[in-house]
Amino acid sequence: MRLLLATRNAGKLKEFRELMSGLPIECTFLSELGIAEEIAETGKTFLENAILKARGYAALSGLVTLADDSGLEVDALGGAPGVQSARWAGPDASDMDRIRLLLGRLRGVPPEQRGAQFRCVAAMATPGGQVCTTEGAIRGEIIDTPRGSHGFGYDPVFFIPELGATMAELAPQVKNHISHRARALAAARPILAEMAAREGQGQAHGR
């Protein structure tokens, strides 16, 4: 089965491919298919946005499509930046711009009140519009000094107490076992495996 990974984020695309390894699936991506259209993320929740992207790109490509919406929810900020995580500091902001904005908003907030979670909703859509979704989350806290060179986004300031490290200090193979996206995609793997098996059966019957 060919599976479209509906993201233009290079870091996320790398994670997606690693997390899909071992499945009877050939992964492709938007630029490889020449798809330049952007599906507007007009939803108010991660679930709504993931479904919008998966359905939109499945219709454009004619392929089963995996899309996700994910972000950081900070307790002291009422769950912000949430669905605005990537756009919070403006459309052309860098990861460091977003981190600076986050730390500015948390100035004066004591460590014990800096709880946060990364949350991810993954959606898998067929070209006919059928959708399945999965979800994953990981708890941590926001620290003032970025640490680590792996990952992307808010990873350098998201500290996981039980591991004694930020998300950006974790080796990719470790992150890909415990991250919010890893947990959502681990739940998605059996669904995709079943889709691939059904497609294989359909092709066998069509011969």
Buried (B, 14 or more C-beta within 10 A) or exposed (E): BBBBBBBEEEBBBEBBEBBBEEBEBEBBBBEEBEBEEEBEBEBEEBBBBBBBBBBBBBBBBEBBBBBBBBBBBBBBBEBBBBBEBBEBBEEEBEBEEBBBBBBEBBEEBEEEEBBBBBBBBBBBBBBEEEBBBBBBBBBBBBBEEBBBEBBBBBBBBBBBEEEEBBBBBBEBEBBBEBBBBBBBBBBBBEBBBEBBEEBEEEEEEEE
